[in-house]
C-alpha cells in the first residue's frame, strides 16, 4: 500500500474543552520540603503491568531515605499480593481500586506530583499527561501500546531500560528532587495531550482523512 494512503490517528481520552478547565496549580512546582512527593499509578494490577516493579522501586527509595506517598488506581489478579508486600515493608502506599469517574480521577491526579506506568503503557500515559503530570516508564516494554510514544524522555517524562534493576527508582528520585523539572515536563506533556490526544483532535483527524480519501482534498463540496 502506498504510504500516501496511510494515516495515523492518535487515540483520545478526554475532551479538550474539559481538560482546559484544569486547575493551573497542577503544573505549579511543589517544594520538596513541605510534604512527601506523591506518585500515582493507574493501571490493571496484573503481571504484564508490572506494578511489582514499582513496589520494588519504592522499597529501594525508602532505603535511600526518600519520603514518598503512592496512590495506586486499579484492580487485578495481583492486588492481594501487592497489598501484602506493601504491608510487610510498611510502605506508604494507598490502593483505591478501579476508578473510571473522570472527576474522581482528576481529584486523585491533582494530589500527585508524578505519574508512573511501570509496564504495558496505554491510555494511562495519556491520562497522566492530560492531568499535567510528568510520566515515568520503561522505553522498551514490548507489552506497551501505541500511546507509549507520548512518553518522550526529557520532554514529557523520564524513561529507563526495563531490564535495569534501579532504572525506575533512579528516575523517580530525579523527579522527586527537582520540582522545576517536574513542572516543565508536566506542562510539555499537558500541551502534547491537548494537541494530539483529545476527542476534538481525534474527530478532526478522522474528518480530514475522510475528505482526502473520498474527495481527494481537504474539503468536499456539498451537493445542492
C-alpha positions in Angstrom: 0.0 0.0 0.0 1.4 3.5 -0.9 2.5 5.5 2.1 0.2 8.3 1.0 -2.8 6.2 1.8 -1.7 5.5 5.4 -2.9 7.9 8.0 -2.2 8.0 11.7 -5.0 9.0 14.2 -4.0 9.4 17.8 -6.2 7.8 20.4 -8.2 10.1 22.7 -9.4 10.1 26.3 -11.0 13.4 27.3 -12.4 16.5 25.5 -10.1 19.5 25.2 -12.9 21.7 26.5 -13.0 19.7 29.7 -9.2 19.5 30.1 -8.7 23.2 29.7 -10.7 23.8 32.9 -8.0 22.1 34.9 -6.6 23.9 37.9 -3.3 25.7 36.8 -1.9 24.5 40.1 -1.4 21.1 38.5 1.7 22.4 36.8 3.0 24.6 39.6 6.3 23.5 41.1 5.8 21.8 44.5 8.6 22.4 47.0 10.3 19.3 48.2 10.2 20.1 51.9 6.6 20.6 52.9 5.4 17.1 52.3 6.4 13.8 50.7 6.4 13.8 46.9 3.3 11.9 45.7 3.2 9.3 43.0 0.2 7.9 41.2 -0.1 4.7 39.1 -3.3 3.9 37.2 -3.4 0.5 35.5 -4.5 -3.1 35.8 -2.8 -4.9 38.7 -1.6 -7.8 36.6 1.8 -9.3 35.8 2.2 -7.6 32.5 1.5 -4.2 34.0 4.5 -4.8 36.4 3.3 -2.9 39.4 5.5 -5.2 41.4 8.5 -3.3 39.9 7.1 -0.1 41.3 6.8 -1.6 44.8 10.4 -2.8 44.5 11.5 0.7 43.5 9.6 2.2 46.5 11.5 -0.2 48.8 14.8 0.9 47.2 13.9 4.5 47.6 12.8 4.0 51.2 16.2 2.5 51.9 17.8 5.7 50.4 15.7 7.8 52.9 13.4 9.3 50.3 9.9 10.0 51.6 7.2 9.3 49.1 3.4 8.7 49.1 2.0 6.5 46.4 -1.6 6.0 45.2 -2.4 3.0 43.0 -5.6 3.1 41.0 -6.8 -0.2 39.5 -7.6 -3.8 40.3 -6.5 -7.2 39.1 -5.1 -10.6 39.9 -2.0 -9.3 41.7 -3.8 -6.8 44.1 -3.8 -9.1 47.1 -0.1 -10.0 46.8 0.9 -6.3 46.2 -1.0 -5.2 49.3 0.7 -7.8 51.4 4.1 -6.8 50.2 3.3 -3.1 51.0 2.2 -4.1 54.5 5.2 -6.3 55.1 7.6 -3.4 54.3 5.4 -0.7 55.9 5.3 1.4 52.7 3.1 4.5 52.4 1.0 3.1 49.5 -2.7 3.5 49.1 -4.8 1.2 46.9 -8.0 2.8 45.8 -9.3 0.2 43.5 -10.6 0.6 39.9 -12.0 4.1 39.1 -13.5 5.4 35.9 -15.2 8.6 37.0 -13.1 11.3 35.4 -13.8 13.8 38.1 -12.6 11.4 40.8 -9.6 10.6 38.7 -8.8 14.3 38.2 -9.0 14.8 42.0 -6.6 11.9 42.6 -4.1 13.2 40.0 -4.4 16.7 41.4 -2.9 15.3 44.6 0.1 13.8 42.8 3.3 15.1 41.5 4.5 12.2 39.3 2.6 9.6 37.3 4.2 6.2 36.9 3.5 3.5 34.3 5.8 0.6 35.2 4.6 -1.7 32.3 2.1 -2.2 29.4 1.7 1.5 28.7 -1.6 2.5 27.2 -4.0 5.3 27.8 -2.7 5.7 31.3 0.2 7.6 29.8 -2.1 9.9 28.0 -4.2 10.2 31.2 -1.1 11.3 33.2 -0.1 13.9 30.6 -3.7 15.1 30.3 -3.7 15.9 34.0 -0.4 17.9 33.8 2.0 15.3 35.4 5.3 14.1 34.1 5.2 10.3 33.4 7.9 7.8 34.2 8.0 4.4 32.4 10.3 2.0 30.6 11.1 2.8 26.9 11.4 -0.8 25.7 8.4 -2.6 27.2 7.1 -4.9 24.4 3.7 -5.1 26.2 3.0 -1.4 25.6 0.5 0.1 23.2 1.0 2.9 20.7 0.2 5.5 23.3 3.7 4.9 24.7 5.1 7.2 22.0 3.6 10.1 24.0 6.2 9.3 26.7 9.3 11.1 25.4 12.4 11.1 27.7 13.3 14.6 28.8 10.2 16.2 27.2 7.0 14.6 28.7 8.7 12.5 31.4 11.6 10.1 32.0 12.2 6.7 30.6 14.5 3.8 31.6 15.6 0.4 30.4 13.1 -2.2 31.6 16.0 -4.6 32.4 17.6 -2.1 34.7 17.5 -3.0 38.4 17.3 0.6 39.6 16.1 2.4 36.5 12.6 3.1 37.8 13.9 4.1 41.3 16.6 6.4 39.9 14.0 8.1 37.6 11.6 8.7 40.5 14.4 10.1 42.6 15.5 12.5 39.9 12.0 14.0 39.6 11.3 13.8 43.4 14.2 16.2 44.0 13.6 18.6 41.1 10.2 20.4 41.3 11.1 22.7 38.4 11.8 19.7 36.1 8.5 18.1 37.1 6.7 21.3 36.3 8.5 21.7 32.9 7.8 18.1 31.8 4.3 18.2 33.1 3.5 21.4 31.2 5.0 20.0 28.0 3.1 16.7 28.4 -0.2 18.6 29.0 0.4 20.6 25.8 1.0 17.5 23.8 -2.1 15.9 25.2 -4.2 18.9 24.2 -2.6 18.9 20.7 -2.9 15.2 19.9 -5.0 13.1 22.3 -8.3 15.0 22.8 -11.7 13.9 21.5 -11.7 17.1 19.3 -8.3 16.3 17.8 -9.4 12.7 17.2 -12.6 13.7 15.4 -10.9 16.4 13.4 -8.2 14.0 12.1 -10.8 11.5 11.0 -12.8 14.2 9.3 -9.7 15.3 7.4 -8.9 11.8 6.3 -12.4 11.1 5.1 -12.3 14.2 3.0 -8.9 13.3 1.5 -9.9 9.7 0.8 -13.4 10.4 -0.7 -12.9 13.8 -2.2 -9.2 13.9 -3.0 -8.6 17.1 -1.0 -9.2 18.6 2.5 -12.8 19.6 1.9 -15.7 18.2 0.0 -18.1 20.5 -1.9 -21.7 19.9 -0.6 -24.1 18.8 -3.3 -27.0 21.2 -3.8 
